[in-house]
Amino acid sequence: GYWYPTVRVLLVIYKGELLPESTFTAYKIGGEIMAKYGVHQLRGIIGDFSRVTHFPNANLTVVHNQSKRLNQSQDLSHIAVALLVSTLMQERFVWMTAKTNGTTYRSKIVRSMEEAFAYIDDYRKTFDTVEEP
């Protein structure tokens, strides 16, 4: 995972077989960043699944449990989630996961980093306010 403080976005890159341990670690890192900087400092998360070659079913349980745990302890509704994919298999798995977790309202499948950042910016327009001079 990578934290970009200037844009307040967490990037998590997955490669090869998406093991439950990797998913658990990603949620742990995300939780640590939220604890360190505050959940309201996080504008978005980019999950890069474009290099994943296999999604074991056991991963769904970890995603569901960790997402539920985080959502119960924090209000994450303001955090946009861009799911970067390059194949139909990746798209189907990550969208099914988002649907299972009830996060589809703030998640979007994207095909490039540019599209990911654009989605986060667009989603955040409803939360970011511009102070008048």
C-alpha positions as CSV (number, residue, x, y, z in Angstrom):
1,G,0.0,0.0,0.0
2,Y,1.1,3.6,-0.7
3,W,-0.2,6.7,0.9
4,Y,-0.2,9.9,-1.2
5,P,-0.6,12.7,1.4
6,T,-0.8,15.5,-1.2
7,V,-4.0,14.1,-2.7
8,R,-5.0,12.1,0.4
9,V,-5.4,8.8,-1.5
10,L,-4.4,5.3,-0.5
11,L,-3.2,3.1,-3.4
12,V,-3.2,-0.7,-2.8
13,I,-1.5,-2.8,-5.5
14,Y,-2.3,-6.5,-5.7
15,K,-0.3,-9.0,-7.9
16,G,-0.6,-12.6,-8.9
17,E,-2.9,-14.7,-6.7
18,L,-4.9,-12.6,-4.4
19,L,-4.4,-14.4,-1.1
20,P,-6.6,-13.8,1.9
21,E,-3.4,-12.8,3.8
22,S,-2.7,-10.1,1.3
23,T,-6.3,-8.7,1.7
24,F,-6.0,-8.8,5.4
25,T,-2.7,-6.9,5.3
26,A,-4.3,-4.3,2.9
27,Y,-7.1,-3.6,5.3
28,K,-4.6,-3.5,8.2
29,I,-2.5,-0.8,6.4
30,G,-5.7,1.1,5.5
31,G,-6.8,1.1,9.2
32,E,-3.4,2.2,10.3
33,I,-3.4,5.2,7.9
34,M,-6.9,6.2,9.0
35,A,-5.7,6.0,12.7
36,K,-2.6,8.0,12.0
37,Y,-4.1,10.8,9.8
38,G,-7.8,10.6,10.7
39,V,-10.5,9.0,8.6
40,H,-11.6,12.4,7.2
41,Q,-8.2,13.0,5.7
42,L,-8.7,10.0,3.4
43,R,-10.4,11.1,0.2
44,G,-10.2,7.9,-1.7
45,I,-8.7,4.4,-2.2
46,I,-7.5,3.0,-5.4
47,G,-7.4,-0.8,-5.4
48,D,-5.2,-1.9,-8.3
49,F,-6.2,-5.4,-9.3
50,S,-4.9,-5.2,-12.9
51,R,-2.1,-7.6,-12.2
52,V,-4.1,-10.2,-10.3
53,T,-4.2,-13.6,-12.0
54,H,-6.3,-15.6,-9.6
55,F,-9.0,-14.8,-7.0
56,P,-9.5,-17.6,-4.5
57,N,-13.0,-17.8,-3.0
58,A,-11.6,-17.8,0.5
59,N,-10.6,-14.1,-0.1
60,L,-14.3,-13.1,-0.2
61,T,-14.7,-14.0,3.5
62,V,-11.7,-11.9,4.5
63,V,-12.9,-9.0,2.4
64,H,-16.4,-9.2,3.9
65,N,-15.2,-9.5,7.5
66,Q,-12.6,-6.8,7.3
67,S,-14.9,-4.4,5.4
68,K,-17.7,-4.9,8.0
69,R,-15.3,-4.3,10.9
70,L,-14.0,-1.1,9.4
71,N,-17.4,0.2,8.4
72,Q,-18.7,-0.5,11.9
73,S,-15.9,1.5,13.5
74,Q,-15.7,4.4,11.0
75,D,-18.0,6.4,8.8
76,L,-16.4,5.6,5.4
77,S,-19.2,7.0,3.2
78,H,-17.1,9.9,2.1
79,I,-14.3,7.7,0.8
80,A,-14.5,6.9,-2.9
81,V,-13.1,3.5,-4.0
82,A,-11.7,3.1,-7.5
83,L,-11.2,-0.5,-8.5
84,L,-8.6,-0.7,-11.3
85,V,-8.9,-3.7,-13.5
86,S,-7.6,-4.8,-16.9
87,T,-9.7,-8.0,-17.6
88,L,-13.3,-9.1,-17.4
89,M,-12.4,-11.7,-14.8
90,Q,-10.9,-9.0,-12.5
91,E,-13.9,-6.8,-13.1
92,R,-16.4,-9.4,-12.2
93,F,-14.6,-10.4,-9.0
94,V,-14.0,-7.0,-7.6
95,W,-17.5,-5.8,-8.4
96,M,-19.0,-8.9,-6.8
97,T,-16.9,-8.1,-3.7
98,A,-18.1,-4.5,-3.6
99,K,-21.7,-5.7,-4.0
100,T,-21.3,-8.2,-1.2
101,N,-19.9,-5.5,1.1
102,G,-22.6,-3.0,0.2
103,T,-20.0,-0.4,-1.1
104,T,-21.1,-0.2,-4.7
105,Y,-22.6,3.3,-4.1
106,R,-19.0,4.6,-3.5
107,S,-17.1,2.2,-5.8
108,K,-16.4,2.3,-9.5
109,I,-14.6,0.0,-11.9
110,V,-11.9,1.9,-13.7
111,R,-9.4,1.0,-16.4
112,S,-6.6,3.6,-15.7
113,M,-5.0,5.6,-12.9
114,E,-6.3,8.8,-14.6
115,E,-9.8,7.5,-14.5
116,A,-9.4,6.4,-10.8
117,F,-8.3,9.9,-9.7
118,A,-11.0,11.5,-11.8
119,Y,-13.6,9.3,-10.1
120,I,-12.3,10.2,-6.7
121,D,-12.4,13.9,-7.5
122,D,-15.9,13.6,-8.9
123,Y,-17.2,11.6,-5.9
124,R,-15.7,14.0,-3.5
125,K,-17.4,17.0,-5.0
126,T,-20.4,16.2,-2.8
127,F,-18.3,16.3,0.4
128,D,-15.6,18.9,-0.3
129,T,-16.8,22.4,0.1
130,V,-15.1,25.5,-1.1
131,E,-15.0,28.3,1.4
132,E,-16.1,31.6,0.1
133,P,-13.6,34.6,0.7
